[in-house]
Amino acid sequence: MTKKPHLGKNVSRIRRANNMKQETLARALGISQQAVSKMEQRPVIGDDLLNKIAKILMVSPNVLKIHNQEFIIDKITKRNKQNYSFKKLIGLTIRLIIRIIKKLFKGNQ
């Protein structure tokens, strides 16, 4: 017999892997933080709500239904690190462009 996943715990794990607070998920769903807390304690979540949550957490609804999520959480953590690195690189590039533009304008005066 296959062990069924605890959907509420899975939502909680994926939410935390995305560095998202319950309040943030609650706002996106249009419910209270307390409702998210209670939902994360439930082993079963309806498909409609699960689909909304998956979209907010940027994962497939099937990911939330996987029993062993260690692999998924590892992938999300790596994705978040890559996104952070990319954002940092964009910020450095923008600052460099601004410096170049300032030097060009100073040279034209």
Biopython code that builds the backbone (N, CA, C, O; Angstrom):
import numpy as np
from Bio.PDB.StructureBuilder import StructureBuilder

atoms = [
    (1, "MET", "N", (0.851, -1.190, 0.000)),
    (1, "MET", "CA", (0.000, 0.000, 0.000)),
    (1, "MET", "C", (0.891, 1.246, 0.000)),
    (1, "MET", "O", (1.804, 1.372, 0.816)),
    (2, "THR", "N", (0.609, 2.157, -0.926)),
    (2, "THR", "CA", (1.401, 3.381, -1.016)),
    (2, "THR", "C", (0.927, 4.398, 0.010)),
    (2, "THR", "O", (-0.268, 4.575, 0.251)),
    (3, "LYS", "N", (1.895, 5.046, 0.592)),
    (3, "LYS", "CA", (1.577, 6.060, 1.589)),
    (3, "LYS", "C", (1.134, 7.348, 0.889)),
    (3, "LYS", "O", (1.813, 7.832, -0.016)),
    (4, "LYS", "N", (-0.003, 7.897, 1.310)),
    (4, "LYS", "CA", (-0.512, 9.121, 0.697)),
    (4, "LYS", "C", (0.222, 10.325, 1.278)),
    (4, "LYS", "O", (0.562, 10.349, 2.461)),
    (5, "PRO", "N", (0.460, 11.320, 0.432)),
    (5, "PRO", "CA", (1.141, 12.516, 0.940)),
    (5, "PRO", "C", (0.200, 13.347, 1.814)),
    (5, "PRO", "O", (-1.015, 13.341, 1.621)),
    (6, "HIS", "N", (0.771, 14.047, 2.757)),
    (6, "HIS", "CA", (0.028, 14.992, 3.588)),
    (6, "HIS", "C", (0.114, 16.325, 2.844)),
    (6, "HIS", "O", (1.129, 17.018, 2.924)),
    (7, "LEU", "N", (-0.947, 16.682, 2.124)),
    (7, "LEU", "CA", (-0.909, 17.844, 1.244)),
    (7, "LEU", "C", (-0.620, 19.145, 1.984)),
    (7, "LEU", "O", (0.107, 19.999, 1.476)),
    (8, "GLY", "N", (-1.180, 19.299, 3.169)),
    (8, "GLY", "CA", (-0.933, 20.513, 3.944)),
    (8, "GLY", "C", (0.537, 20.675, 4.285)),
    (8, "GLY", "O", (1.091, 21.768, 4.165)),
    (9, "LYS", "N", (1.170, 19.585, 4.712)),
    (9, "LYS", "CA", (2.607, 19.640, 5.029)),
    (9, "LYS", "C", (3.416, 19.923, 3.767)),
    (9, "LYS", "O", (4.405, 20.654, 3.805)),
    (10, "ASN", "N", (2.989, 19.341, 2.651)),
    (10, "ASN", "CA", (3.700, 19.578, 1.402)),
    (10, "ASN", "C", (3.613, 21.047, 0.985)),
    (10, "ASN", "O", (4.600, 21.629, 0.535)),
    (11, "VAL", "N", (2.439, 21.636, 1.136)),
    (11, "VAL", "CA", (2.279, 23.059, 0.835)),
    (11, "VAL", "C", (3.213, 23.872, 1.729)),
    (11, "VAL", "O", (3.889, 24.788, 1.262)),
    (12, "SER", "N", (3.245, 23.533, 3.003)),
    (12, "SER", "CA", (4.098, 24.238, 3.949)),
    (12, "SER", "C", (5.576, 24.129, 3.557)),
    (12, "SER", "O", (6.304, 25.121, 3.583)),
    (13, "ARG", "N", (6.009, 22.927, 3.197)),
    (13, "ARG", "CA", (7.412, 22.718, 2.813)),
    (13, "ARG", "C", (7.785, 23.542, 1.580)),
    (13, "ARG", "O", (8.817, 24.213, 1.555)),
    (14, "ILE", "N", (6.932, 23.478, 0.563)),
    (14, "ILE", "CA", (7.220, 24.202, -0.677)),
    (14, "ILE", "C", (7.154, 25.717, -0.438)),
    (14, "ILE", "O", (7.963, 26.469, -0.981)),
    (15, "ARG", "N", (6.196, 26.156, 0.369)),
    (15, "ARG", "CA", (6.083, 27.584, 0.701)),
    (15, "ARG", "C", (7.362, 28.066, 1.383)),
    (15, "ARG", "O", (7.913, 29.107, 1.026)),
    (16, "ARG", "N", (7.824, 27.297, 2.366)),
    (16, "ARG", "CA", (9.040, 27.676, 3.092)),
    (16, "ARG", "C", (10.271, 27.606, 2.188)),
    (16, "ARG", "O", (11.173, 28.435, 2.310)),
    (17, "ALA", "N", (10.317, 26.625, 1.282)),
    (17, "ALA", "CA", (11.440, 26.519, 0.339)),
    (17, "ALA", "C", (11.499, 27.743, -0.569)),
    (17, "ALA", "O", (12.569, 28.121, -1.047)),
    (18, "ASN", "N", (10.346, 28.357, -0.800)),
    (18, "ASN", "CA", (10.268, 29.573, -1.609)),
    (18, "ASN", "C", (10.440, 30.840, -0.768)),
    (18, "ASN", "O", (10.229, 31.951, -1.256)),
    (19, "ASN", "N", (10.824, 30.666, 0.493)),
    (19, "ASN", "CA", (10.992, 31.807, 1.412)),
    (19, "ASN", "C", (9.731, 32.676, 1.475)),
    (19, "ASN", "O", (9.808, 33.904, 1.510)),
    (20, "MET", "N", (8.585, 32.019, 1.488)),
    (20, "MET", "CA", (7.310, 32.720, 1.531)),
    (20, "MET", "C", (6.672, 32.527, 2.902)),
    (20, "MET", "O", (6.653, 31.419, 3.439)),
    (21, "LYS", "N", (6.158, 33.597, 3.451)),
    (21, "LYS", "CA", (5.467, 33.520, 4.739)),
    (21, "LYS", "C", (4.009, 33.129, 4.518)),
    (21, "LYS", "O", (3.466, 33.288, 3.424)),
    (22, "GLN", "N", (3.390, 32.618, 5.572)),
    (22, "GLN", "CA", (1.966, 32.278, 5.502)),
    (22, "GLN", "C", (1.133, 33.499, 5.135)),
    (22, "GLN", "O", (0.157, 33.391, 4.392)),
    (23, "GLU", "N", (1.516, 34.650, 5.651)),
    (23, "GLU", "CA", (0.775, 35.884, 5.373)),
    (23, "GLU", "C", (0.772, 36.191, 3.878)),
    (23, "GLU", "O", (-0.240, 36.625, 3.328)),
    (24, "THR", "N", (1.910, 35.961, 3.229)),
    (24, "THR", "CA", (2.026, 36.242, 1.796)),
    (24, "THR", "C", (1.130, 35.306, 0.990)),
    (24, "THR", "O", (0.422, 35.736, 0.079)),
    (25, "LEU", "N", (1.170, 34.026, 1.337)),
    (25, "LEU", "CA", (0.311, 33.057, 0.654)),
    (25, "LEU", "C", (-1.154, 33.386, 0.915)),
    (25, "LEU", "O", (-1.986, 33.294, 0.012)),
    (26, "ALA", "N", (-1.466, 33.766, 2.138)),
    (26, "ALA", "CA", (-2.846, 34.109, 2.499)),
    (26, "ALA", "C", (-3.351, 35.277, 1.647)),
    (26, "ALA", "O", (-4.456, 35.228, 1.106)),
    (27, "ARG", "N", (-2.530, 36.327, 1.533)),
    (27, "ARG", "CA", (-2.926, 37.485, 0.732)),
    (27, "ARG", "C", (-3.185, 37.084, -0.716)),
    (27, "ARG", "O", (-4.168, 37.511, -1.322)),
    (28, "ALA", "N", (-2.290, 36.256, -1.265)),
    (28, "ALA", "CA", (-2.434, 35.826, -2.660)),
    (28, "ALA", "C", (-3.693, 34.985, -2.866)),
    (28, "ALA", "O", (-4.295, 35.015, -3.940)),
    (29, "LEU", "N", (-4.086, 34.240, -1.843)),
    (29, "LEU", "CA", (-5.286, 33.398, -1.931)),
    (29, "LEU", "C", (-6.560, 34.142, -1.530)),
    (29, "LEU", "O", (-7.670, 33.674, -1.780)),
    (30, "GLY", "N", (-6.383, 35.312, -0.903)),
    (30, "GLY", "CA", (-7.542, 36.073, -0.442)),
    (30, "GLY", "C", (-8.166, 35.499, 0.816)),
    (30, "GLY", "O", (-9.374, 35.604, 1.027)),
    (31, "ILE", "N", (-7.317, 34.881, 1.665)),
    (31, "ILE", "CA", (-7.793, 34.313, 2.933)),
    (31, "ILE", "C", (-6.899, 34.825, 4.061)),
    (31, "ILE", "O", (-5.925, 35.535, 3.812)),
    (32, "SER", "N", (-7.228, 34.468, 5.281)),
    (32, "SER", "CA", (-6.432, 34.922, 6.424)),
    (32, "SER", "C", (-5.206, 34.025, 6.635)),
    (32, "SER", "O", (-5.142, 32.902, 6.135)),
    (33, "GLN", "N", (-4.256, 34.543, 7.373)),
    (33, "GLN", "CA", (-3.063, 33.766, 7.722)),
    (33, "GLN", "C", (-3.464, 32.559, 8.556)),
    (33, "GLN", "O", (-2.874, 31.487, 8.418)),
    (34, "GLN", "N", (-4.465, 32.723, 9.423)),
    (34, "GLN", "CA", (-4.937, 31.620, 10.254)),
    (34, "GLN", "C", (-5.522, 30.500, 9.393)),
    (34, "GLN", "O", (-5.352, 29.321, 9.702)),
    (35, "ALA", "N", (-6.209, 30.874, 8.314)),
    (35, "ALA", "CA", (-6.784, 29.870, 7.410)),
    (35, "ALA", "C", (-5.668, 29.083, 6.714)),
    (35, "ALA", "O", (-5.794, 27.876, 6.510)),
    (36, "VAL", "N", (-4.581, 29.767, 6.349)),
    (36, "VAL", "CA", (-3.441, 29.072, 5.742)),
    (36, "VAL", "C", (-2.828, 28.115, 6.756)),
    (36, "VAL", "O", (-2.494, 26.979, 6.420)),
    (37, "SER", "N", (-2.682, 28.572, 7.993)),
    (37, "SER", "CA", (-2.121, 27.727, 9.045)),
    (37, "SER", "C", (-2.947, 26.452, 9.227)),
    (37, "SER", "O", (-2.398, 25.353, 9.314)),
    (38, "LYS", "N", (-4.260, 26.608, 9.282)),
    (38, "LYS", "CA", (-5.137, 25.438, 9.435)),
    (38, "LYS", "C", (-5.054, 24.526, 8.207)),
    (38, "LYS", "O", (-5.037, 23.302, 8.336)),
    (39, "MET", "N", (-5.004, 25.130, 7.022)),
    (39, "MET", "CA", (-4.933, 24.356, 5.782)),
    (39, "MET", "C", (-3.653, 23.515, 5.754)),
    (39, "MET", "O", (-3.672, 22.365, 5.316)),
    (40, "GLU", "N", (-2.545, 24.091, 6.222)),
    (40, "GLU", "CA", (-1.270, 23.380, 6.212)),
    (40, "GLU", "C", (-1.250, 22.218, 7.203)),
    (40, "GLU", "O", (-0.341, 21.389, 7.164)),
    (41, "GLN", "N", (-2.228, 22.153, 8.075)),
    (41, "GLN", "CA", (-2.334, 21.035, 9.015)),
    (41, "GLN", "C", (-3.232, 19.921, 8.493)),
    (41, "GLN", "O", (-3.284, 18.836, 9.073)),
    (42, "ARG", "N", (-3.939, 20.188, 7.398)),
    (42, "ARG", "CA", (-4.867, 19.201, 6.837)),
    (42, "ARG", "C", (-4.159, 18.244, 5.877)),
    (42, "ARG", "O", (-3.345, 18.681, 5.063)),
    (43, "PRO", "N", (-4.451, 16.966, 5.959)),
    (43, "PRO", "CA", (-3.833, 16.002, 5.034)),
    (43, "PRO", "C", (-4.420, 16.074, 3.626)),
    (43, "PRO", "O", (-3.775, 15.661, 2.662)),
    (44, "VAL", "N", (-5.641, 16.598, 3.505)),
    (44, "VAL", "CA", (-6.305, 16.659, 2.198)),
    (44, "VAL", "C", (-6.695, 18.103, 1.901)),
    (44, "VAL", "O", (-7.225, 18.811, 2.758)),
    (45, "ILE", "N", (-6.417, 18.527, 0.656)),
    (45, "ILE", "CA", (-6.802, 19.860, 0.188)),
    (45, "ILE", "C", (-7.489, 19.655, -1.154)),
    (45, "ILE", "O", (-7.007, 18.890, -1.990)),
    (46, "GLY", "N", (-8.602, 20.329, -1.364)),
    (46, "GLY", "CA", (-9.350, 20.200, -2.613)),
    (46, "GLY", "C", (-8.527, 20.611, -3.828)),
    (46, "GLY", "O", (-7.625, 21.442, -3.729)),
    (47, "ASP", "N", (-8.849, 20.017, -4.974)),
    (47, "ASP", "CA", (-8.090, 20.272, -6.203)),
    (47, "ASP", "C", (-8.090, 21.740, -6.624)),
    (47, "ASP", "O", (-7.057, 22.256, -7.052)),
    (48, "ASP", "N", (-9.236, 22.424, -6.507)),
    (48, "ASP", "CA", (-9.292, 23.832, -6.916)),
    (48, "ASP", "C", (-8.317, 24.678, -6.108)),
    (48, "ASP", "O", (-7.553, 25.463, -6.668)),
    (49, "LEU", "N", (-8.348, 24.517, -4.800)),
    (49, "LEU", "CA", (-7.450, 25.267, -3.926)),
    (49, "LEU", "C", (-6.008, 24.849, -4.163)),
    (49, "LEU", "O", (-5.115, 25.696, -4.190)),
    (50, "LEU", "N", (-5.770, 23.560, -4.333)),
    (50, "LEU", "CA", (-4.418, 23.065, -4.568)),
    (50, "LEU", "C", (-3.848, 23.651, -5.867)),
    (50, "LEU", "O", (-2.666, 23.991, -5.929)),
    (51, "ASN", "N", (-4.676, 23.766, -6.890)),
    (51, "ASN", "CA", (-4.236, 24.360, -8.156)),
    (51, "ASN", "C", (-3.858, 25.831, -7.990)),
    (51, "ASN", "O", (-2.868, 26.287, -8.562)),
    (52, "LYS", "N", (-4.644, 26.575, -7.209)),
    (52, "LYS", "CA", (-4.337, 27.988, -6.947)),
    (52, "LYS", "C", (-3.014, 28.113, -6.192)),
    (52, "LYS", "O", (-2.173, 28.950, -6.521)),
    (53, "ILE", "N", (-2.848, 27.274, -5.184)),
    (53, "ILE", "CA", (-1.625, 27.299, -4.380)),
    (53, "ILE", "C", (-0.410, 26.978, -5.251)),
    (53, "ILE", "O", (0.623, 27.641, -5.161)),
    (54, "ALA", "N", (-0.547, 25.955, -6.093)),
    (54, "ALA", "CA", (0.558, 25.553, -6.966)),
    (54, "ALA", "C", (0.978, 26.705, -7.869)),
    (54, "ALA", "O", (2.169, 26.943, -8.073)),
    (55, "LYS", "N", (0.004, 27.410, -8.403)),
    (55, "LYS", "CA", (0.307, 28.543, -9.286)),
    (55, "LYS", "C", (1.069, 29.629, -8.525)),
    (55, "LYS", "O", (2.044, 30.183, -9.035)),
    (56, "ILE", "N", (0.629, 29.927, -7.322)),
    (56, "ILE", "CA", (1.290, 30.951, -6.498)),
    (56, "ILE", "C", (2.708, 30.522, -6.144)),
    (56, "ILE", "O", (3.630, 31.339, -6.147)),
    (57, "LEU", "N", (2.880, 29.227, -5.835)),
    (57, "LEU", "CA", (4.201, 28.723, -5.438)),
    (57, "LEU", "C", (5.078, 28.367, -6.649)),
    (57, "LEU", "O", (6.218, 27.932, -6.489)),
    (58, "MET", "N", (4.538, 28.554, -7.847)),
    (58, "MET", "CA", (5.268, 28.312, -9.094)),
    (58, "MET", "C", (5.734, 26.864, -9.241)),
    (58, "MET", "O", (6.873, 26.598, -9.625)),
    (59, "VAL", "N", (4.843, 25.951, -8.932)),
    (59, "VAL", "CA", (5.099, 24.522, -9.121)),
    (59, "VAL", "C", (3.865, 23.881, -9.745)),
    (59, "VAL", "O", (2.780, 24.464, -9.748)),
    (60, "SER", "N", (4.043, 22.695, -10.262)),
    (60, "SER", "CA", (2.913, 21.932, -10.788)),
    (60, "SER", "C", (2.094, 21.417, -9.604)),
    (60, "SER", "O", (2.660, 21.112, -8.554)),
    (61, "PRO", "N", (0.767, 21.314, -9.758)),
    (61, "PRO", "CA", (-0.037, 20.731, -8.684)),
    (61, "PRO", "C", (0.446, 19.322, -8.310)),
    (61, "PRO", "O", (0.336, 18.913, -7.155)),
    (62, "ASN", "N", (0.976, 18.588, -9.284)),
    (62, "ASN", "CA", (1.485, 17.239, -9.004)),
    (62, "ASN", "C", (2.659, 17.251, -8.035)),
    (62, "ASN", "O", (2.852, 16.302, -7.276)),
    (63, "VAL", "N", (3.439, 18.323, -8.059)),
    (63, "VAL", "CA", (4.575, 18.446, -7.132)),
    (63, "VAL", "C", (4.075, 18.449, -5.694)),
    (63, "VAL", "O", (4.722, 17.895, -4.805)),
    (64, "LEU", "N", (2.928, 19.070, -5.469)),
    (64, "LEU", "CA", (2.370, 19.136, -4.119)),
    (64, "LEU", "C", (1.821, 17.791, -3.658)),
    (64, "LEU", "O", (1.579, 17.586, -2.469)),
    (65, "LYS", "N", (1.626, 16.873, -4.611)),
    (65, "LYS", "CA", (1.067, 15.562, -4.286)),
    (65, "LYS", "C", (2.129, 14.481, -4.114)),
    (65, "LYS", "O", (1.797, 13.328, -3.841)),
    (66, "ILE", "N", (3.403, 14.842, -4.270)),
    (66, "ILE", "CA", (4.490, 13.864, -4.141)),
    (66, "ILE", "C", (4.750, 13.596, -2.665)),
    (66, "ILE", "O", (4.824, 14.522, -1.858)),
    (67, "HIS", "N", (4.888, 12.319, -2.322)),
    (67, "HIS", "CA", (5.109, 11.972, -0.912)),
    (67, "HIS", "C", (6.490, 12.417, -0.426)),
    (67, "HIS", "O", (6.590, 13.119, 0.580)),
    (68, "ASN", "N", (7.543, 12.022, -1.119)),
    (68, "ASN", "CA", (8.903, 12.400, -0.713)),
    (68, "ASN", "C", (9.335, 13.611, -1.517)),
    (68, "ASN", "O", (9.608, 13.501, -2.712)),
    (69, "GLN", "N", (9.399, 14.751, -0.876)),
    (69, "GLN", "CA", (9.647, 16.002, -1.581)),
    (69, "GLN", "C", (11.082, 16.514, -1.474)),
    (69, "GLN", "O", (11.370, 17.621, -1.930)),
    (70, "GLU", "N", (11.977, 15.744, -0.888)),
    (70, "GLU", "CA", (13.342, 16.244, -0.709)),
    (70, "GLU", "C", (13.968, 16.694, -2.027)),
    (70, "GLU", "O", (14.614, 17.741, -2.084)),
    (71, "PHE", "N", (13.779, 15.909, -3.079)),
    (71, "PHE", "CA", (14.327, 16.245, -4.388)),
    (71, "PHE", "C", (13.736, 17.558, -4.899)),
    (71, "PHE", "O", (14.453, 18.413, -5.418)),
    (72, "ILE", "N", (12.430, 17.705, -4.746)),
    (72, "ILE", "CA", (11.741, 18.911, -5.217)),
    (72, "ILE", "C", (12.221, 20.133, -4.441)),
    (72, "ILE", "O", (12.499, 21.176, -5.034)),
    (73, "ILE", "N", (12.316, 20.010, -3.140)),
    (73, "ILE", "CA", (12.748, 21.133, -2.309)),
    (73, "ILE", "C", (14.170, 21.534, -2.669)),
    (73, "ILE", "O", (14.490, 22.722, -2.700)),
    (74, "ASP", "N", (15.028, 20.554, -2.941)),
    (74, "ASP", "CA", (16.390, 20.842, -3.371)),
    (74, "ASP", "C", (16.383, 21.642, -4.670)),
    (74, "ASP", "O", (17.135, 22.606, -4.812)),
    (75, "LYS", "N", (15.536, 21.245, -5.616)),
    (75, "LYS", "CA", (15.440, 21.953, -6.898)),
    (75, "LYS", "C", (14.941, 23.393, -6.693)),
    (75, "LYS", "O", (15.457, 24.321, -7.317)),
    (76, "ILE", "N", (13.951, 23.577, -5.830)),
    (76, "ILE", "CA", (13.415, 24.914, -5.568)),
    (76, "ILE", "C", (14.485, 25.783, -4.922)),
    (76, "ILE", "O", (14.644, 26.949, -5.283)),
    (77, "THR", "N", (15.212, 25.224, -3.973)),
    (77, "THR", "CA", (16.274, 25.971, -3.313)),
    (77, "THR", "C", (17.329, 26.409, -4.322)),
    (77, "THR", "O", (17.787, 27.552, -4.291)),
    (78, "LYS", "N", (17.715, 25.504, -5.215)),
    (78, "LYS", "CA", (18.698, 25.854, -6.258)),
    (78, "LYS", "C", (18.145, 26.927, -7.177)),
    (78, "LYS", "O", (18.864, 27.854, -7.550)),
    (79, "ARG", "N", (16.855, 26.812, -7.553)),
    (79, "ARG", "CA", (16.229, 27.821, -8.413)),
    (79, "ARG", "C", (16.250, 29.184, -7.737)),
    (79, "ARG", "O", (16.548, 30.191, -8.378)),
    (80, "ASN", "N", (15.937, 29.222, -6.445)),
    (80, "ASN", "CA", (15.932, 30.485, -5.718)),
    (80, "ASN", "C", (17.329, 31.094, -5.661)),
    (80, "ASN", "O", (17.483, 32.308, -5.795)),
    (81, "LYS", "N", (18.348, 30.259, -5.462)),
    (81, "LYS", "CA", (19.725, 30.758, -5.440)),
    (81, "LYS", "C", (20.121, 31.312, -6.800)),
    (81, "LYS", "O", (20.784, 32.345, -6.881)),
    (82, "GLN", "N", (19.714, 30.626, -7.876)),
    (82, "GLN", "CA", (20.015, 31.106, -9.220)),
    (82, "GLN", "C", (19.305, 32.427, -9.486)),
    (82, "GLN", "O", (19.890, 33.346, -10.060)),
    (83, "ASN", "N", (18.044, 32.523, -9.069)),
    (83, "ASN", "CA", (17.301, 33.773, -9.243)),
    (83, "ASN", "C", (17.965, 34.910, -8.486)),
    (83, "ASN", "O", (18.053, 36.027, -8.995)),
    (84, "TYR", "N", (18.436, 34.633, -7.270)),
    (84, "TYR", "CA", (19.111, 35.654, -6.474)),
    (84, "TYR", "C", (20.391, 36.100, -7.175)),
    (84, "TYR", "O", (20.667, 37.297, -7.257)),
    (85, "SER", "N", (21.170, 35.150, -7.680)),
    (85, "SER", "CA", (22.411, 35.471, -8.383)),
    (85, "SER", "C", (22.120, 36.292, -9.629)),
    (85, "SER", "O", (22.838, 37.247, -9.924)),
    (86, "PHE", "N", (21.076, 35.930, -10.359)),
    (86, "PHE", "CA", (20.710, 36.655, -11.569)),
    (86, "PHE", "C", (20.290, 38.085, -11.229)),
    (86, "PHE", "O", (20.685, 39.029, -11.915)),
    (87, "LYS", "N", (19.492, 38.247, -10.174)),
    (87, "LYS", "CA", (19.058, 39.578, -9.756)),
    (87, "LYS", "C", (20.255, 40.426, -9.329)),
    (87, "LYS", "O", (20.317, 41.620, -9.623)),
    (88, "LYS", "N", (21.195, 39.803, -8.640)),
    (88, "LYS", "CA", (22.390, 40.508, -8.200)),
    (88, "LYS", "C", (23.204, 40.963, -9.412)),
    (88, "LYS", "O", (23.695, 42.091, -9.443)),
    (89, "LEU", "N", (23.348, 40.092, -10.401)),
    (89, "LEU", "CA", (24.076, 40.417, -11.623)),
    (89, "LEU", "C", (23.392, 41.554, -12.370)),
    (89, "LEU", "O", (24.064, 42.454, -12.873)),
    (90, "ILE", "N", (22.070, 41.526, -12.447)),
    (90, "ILE", "CA", (21.316, 42.601, -13.108)),
    (90, "ILE", "C", (21.571, 43.925, -12.389)),
    (90, "ILE", "O", (21.794, 44.953, -13.029)),
    (91, "GLY", "N", (21.536, 43.893, -11.051)),
    (91, "GLY", "CA", (21.773, 45.107, -10.269)),
    (91, "GLY", "C", (23.155, 45.681, -10.521)),
    (91, "GLY", "O", (23.302, 46.893, -10.685)),
    (92, "LEU", "N", (24.166, 44.833, -10.553)),
    (92, "LEU", "CA", (25.533, 45.288, -10.825)),
    (92, "LEU", "C", (25.646, 45.870, -12.227)),
    (92, "LEU", "O", (26.308, 46.888, -12.432)),
    (93, "THR", "N", (25.002, 45.225, -13.185)),
    (93, "THR", "CA", (25.035, 45.702, -14.569)),
    (93, "THR", "C", (24.382, 47.079, -14.687)),
    (93, "THR", "O", (24.905, 47.959, -15.370)),
    (94, "ILE", "N", (23.256, 47.260, -14.029)),
    (94, "ILE", "CA", (22.565, 48.553, -14.078)),
    (94, "ILE", "C", (23.425, 49.644, -13.458)),
    (94, "ILE", "O", (23.524, 50.744, -14.001)),
    (95, "ARG", "N", (24.048, 49.342, -12.318)),
    (95, "ARG", "CA", (24.924, 50.341, -11.680)),
    (95, "ARG", "C", (26.100, 50.698, -12.588)),
    (95, "ARG", "O", (26.487, 51.863, -12.664)),
    (96, "LEU", "N", (26.661, 49.723, -13.265)),
    (96, "LEU", "CA", (27.772, 49.965, -14.178)),
    (96, "LEU", "C", (27.322, 50.846, -15.345)),
    (96, "LEU", "O", (28.034, 51.772, -15.733)),
    (97, "ILE", "N", (26.164, 50.566, -15.894)),
    (97, "ILE", "CA", (25.634, 51.363, -17.006)),
    (97, "ILE", "C", (25.399, 52.801, -16.558)),
    (97, "ILE", "O", (25.703, 53.736, -17.299)),
    (98, "ILE", "N", (24.871, 52.984, -15.376)),
    (98, "ILE", "CA", (24.621, 54.338, -14.843)),
    (98, "ILE", "C", (25.938, 55.090, -14.698)),
    (98, "ILE", "O", (26.017, 56.266, -15.053)),
    (99, "ARG", "N", (26.967, 54.434, -14.185)),
    (99, "ARG", "CA", (28.286, 55.083, -14.054)),
    (99, "ARG", "C", (28.836, 55.498, -15.414)),
    (99, "ARG", "O", (29.373, 56.596, -15.562)),
    (100, "ILE", "N", (28.702, 54.626, -16.398)),
    (100, "ILE", "CA", (29.197, 54.934, -17.752)),
    (100, "ILE", "C", (28.446, 56.127, -18.323)),
    (100, "ILE", "O", (29.057, 57.019, -18.912)),
    (101, "ILE", "N", (27.136, 56.154, -18.155)),
    (101, "ILE", "CA", (26.327, 57.258, -18.664)),
    (101, "ILE", "C", (26.714, 58.560, -17.973)),
    (101, "ILE", "O", (26.821, 59.599, -18.625)),
    (102, "LYS", "N", (26.921, 58.513, -16.671)),
    (102, "LYS", "CA", (27.322, 59.719, -15.932)),
    (102, "LYS", "C", (28.659, 60.242, -16.446)),
    (102, "LYS", "O", (28.832, 61.448, -16.621)),
    (103, "LYS", "N", (29.613, 59.328, -16.689)),
    (103, "LYS", "CA", (30.931, 59.744, -17.196)),
    (103, "LYS", "C", (30.808, 60.344, -18.597)),
    (103, "LYS", "O", (31.490, 61.315, -18.923)),
    (104, "LEU", "N", (29.939, 59.765, -19.418)),
    (104, "LEU", "CA", (29.729, 60.296, -20.763)),
    (104, "LEU", "C", (29.151, 61.706, -20.711)),
    (104, "LEU", "O", (29.566, 62.578, -21.473)),
    (105, "PHE", "N", (28.190, 61.929, -19.809)),
    (105, "PHE", "CA", (27.589, 63.254, -19.694)),
    (105, "PHE", "C", (28.576, 64.272, -19.118)),
    (105, "PHE", "O", (28.560, 65.436, -19.517)),
    (106, "LYS", "N", (29.420, 63.854, -18.200)),
    (106, "LYS", "CA", (30.428, 64.748, -17.638)),
    (106, "LYS", "C", (31.431, 65.142, -18.716)),
    (106, "LYS", "O", (31.893, 66.282, -18.751)),
    (107, "GLY", "N", (31.764, 64.210, -19.585)),
    (107, "GLY", "CA", (32.726, 64.474, -20.667)),
    (107, "GLY", "C", (32.174, 65.408, -21.728)),
    (107, "GLY", "O", (32.945, 66.074, -22.419)),
    (108, "ASN", "N", (30.846, 65.473, -21.873)),
    (108, "ASN", "CA", (30.220, 66.330, -22.881)),
    (108, "ASN", "C", (29.981, 67.749, -22.384)),
    (108, "ASN", "O", (29.574, 68.610, -23.164)),
    (109, "GLN", "N", (30.223, 68.009, -21.120)),
    (109, "GLN", "CA", (29.934, 69.344, -20.564)),
    (109, "GLN", "C", (31.115, 70.254, -20.687)),
    (109, "GLN", "O", (31.049, 71.411, -20.273)),
]
sb = StructureBuilder()
sb.init_structure("model")
sb.init_model(0)
sb.init_chain("A")
sb.init_seg("    ")
for serial, (resi, resn, name, xyz) in enumerate(atoms, 1):
    if name == "N":
        sb.init_residue(resn, " ", resi, " ")
    sb.init_atom(name, np.array(xyz, "f"), 0.0, 1.0, " ", f" {name:<3s}", serial, name[0])
structure = sb.get_structure()
